[in-house]
Amino acid sequence: MSTATAAEDTLFTATPYRAVELAAADIAELQGFYETNPEYFHAVLGEPPQPKSAHETFHMLPPDEMPFTRKWLLGFRDDAGQLVAMADVIEDLVADDVWHVGLFIVATNLHGDGTARAIYEALERWMKAGGAKWLRLGVVAGNTRAERFWEKCGYRELRTRERVRMGERLNTLRVMMKPLCRGSVDEYLQLVPRDQGGSP
C-alpha cells in the first residue's frame, strides 16, 4: 500500500511517473516493493530480499574513505501513487560532480517495454541538472540483463573488483562510468584514481 501524501514533492517526472524522495516513513513500502520484485536480489545476492533489506538501503552510507555530499533515495510513483521503481544515488562521491548510482530497480512487470530506459534517462537528466559531470556505478559480471542495460545507456567499464561479498555470493563487480558533456574520462580518473585499471 502506498504511503504517498499530498505533501510529497515531485523532484522530476519520467512520464507518466513522478520521482520523489523517499523518507523513513516509506521504508515499509519499499520493503514491499522489493518483495514483490525480488529478481535483483536473486540475481546479485543469491537470495530473496531479507526482512531488513529496505531499512539497510535507507540507512547504508559509503565507507568513511569515500566522502560525499548527499545520499538520495528516490521512488518513482505511478498515477495511483504506487512505487514502480527506485534508485539509490550518491551525490559527489569521492570528488565533486561525480554521482554514483548505487541501486536501480524497476518493477518486473515493466521490464522489456522501454520503461526502465525512460525512467533512467529522466534520472540522468536530473543528475546532470544537479551538477553531475560523471556518472558511476557497479554492475555484477554475469548479470547479463543489467550489463547490457548500462552499456546501452552509455557506460563503459573502467576496472573490475574480484570476490566482492554480496549476500550469499562472491561477485566480480564491473566498475563503470559515463562522462557527461562537461567531463572526460581522463579528468575523472585524476579525480577518482581508485577507478584506474589495476587498482585494488
N, C-alpha and C positions, 0 to 999 in steps of 0.2 A: 504494500500500500504506500502511496506517495505521501511524503510529509511536506511537500511544497506549500509555501504560503504566498499570499499576495505581496508580501514584503521582500521576497527573494528577488534580488536584482538580476537582470539578464546582462551578462557580460558581452555576449555577441550571439549571433544566430548562424545556424547551419540549416537553412530552410529544409523542412518545416520544424526543425528542432531549435531549442534555445539553450545556450550554455550558462550555467550558474555555478557559483562557488558553493561546494558542499560544506556543511558545518558539522559539529559534533552530534547535533540532533539528527543528522542524516545517516549516521553510521549503521543503524539497523536496516535502513532502506538499502544502503549499499551492500550490506551482507546478503540481503535477499536477492539483489541483482547478481551477485557472484554465484549464489547457489542455483539460481535459475539458468545461469550461463557459465557453466564450470569448465568449458573447453580449454581456456588458457591454463588453468591450474593443472589439469590432467596433462596437457602437452608440455608444460615447462617444469612443473614441480613433481609430476608423477603421482599426484594425489588430488582429491577434491578440495575445494575451499574449506579451511578449518573454521571452527566457531568464532575465532577472533581475527579472521583474515581482514575484514574491513576495518576493524579497530587498529590493526597494525598498519594498514595503508594510510589511515588518517594520521597516525602519530609518528610513523617512521620518518627519520631525517637522515641526510647524508652524514658520513663519518666526519669527525672533527677536522681531519686534514683536507676536507673538501668544503671550503666556505661557500656560502650562497646568500642571496638577498631575501628570497621568499619562496615558500612552497605553495603551490596552487593545487587543490583537489577539485576538479571540475566534474560536474554531471551534465549530461545532455538530456533534456526532457522533451517529450512529445506534447501534442496539444492537450492531452489529458493530464499532463504533469508527471507521467511515468518516466523513470530512467530508461534510456535506450542505449546509453554509452557512458563511459567515464574516462578521464585522463588525469594522470598524476604528473605535474610539471614543476620543475625546479628552475627558478629564475636566477641568472648569474651564477651558475655552478662553476666553482674554481676561479673563474675570471668573469669580468663584466661582459655582458652581451652574449654569453654562452647559456643557452636554455636547454635543459635536459628533459626529455620525455621518458618518465620512469615507467609508466604503465598506460596502456591504451586498449580498452576492451569495448567492443561493440556487441550488442545483443545478437545471439546466434541466428535468430530468425531474420536478421537484416544482412547476413553475410551473402556476398556474391551478387548484390544488386546495385553496387556503387555507393551505398550509404556510408560505409567506412571511409572511403576516399573523400567523399563530400564533407563529412564531419572533420576529418583530419585537415583538409585544405582550409576550412574555416578556422580551425585551431592554429594552423601555421600563420595565417594572416593576422590573427590576434597576437601571437607571439612576436611577429615581425613589427607590428604596430607598437608593441611594448618595448621595443629596442633590441630584439634579438638580431644578431648578425650571423650566428652559427647555431645550428640545432644538433643535438647529440642524443644518442640512445644506445642501448644494448639489446641485441636480439639473440636468442638461443639458437646455435647452429643445429640444424635438423628440424626446427620448427618451420617447415617449408612455407606454409601459408604466410606467416609473419615475415620471413626473409624476403619473399617475393613482393609483399606489400610495401615494405620500406624501401626496397630497391626501386620499385616503380615510382615511389614518392620522391626519389632523387638522392637518397642516402648512399654513401659509399663507405666501405669498410676501411678502418684505419689500422686496427690490430685485433688480435684475439686474446682472450683470457681463458686459461685452461683450468679445469677442475674447480669451477665455482659452485659452492654448495647452494642449492636452491630446493627447498623442501626435501624430498626423498632422493634427489638426484644430484650428481656432479656434472655440471654442464660446461660446454665450451661456449663462451659468450663472445659474440662479434660486436666490437665497439664501432659504431657507425656515426657519421657526421654529414650534415648538409650545410654548405655555406649559402647564405643569402646574398643579395645583390651587393651589400656593403662589406662583405667579408671574403677572405680567401683561405685556402687550406693551409698555406704556409704561415699566415698570420695566426690562424687557430692553433697550430702546433707549437708556435712560440709561446702562446698564452697557456696552453694545456699540454706541457711536454709529456705528461703521463700517457697521452694517447698516441705518442710516436711508436712506430713499429719497433718491436723488440723490448718495449718497456715491460717490467714485471707486472 
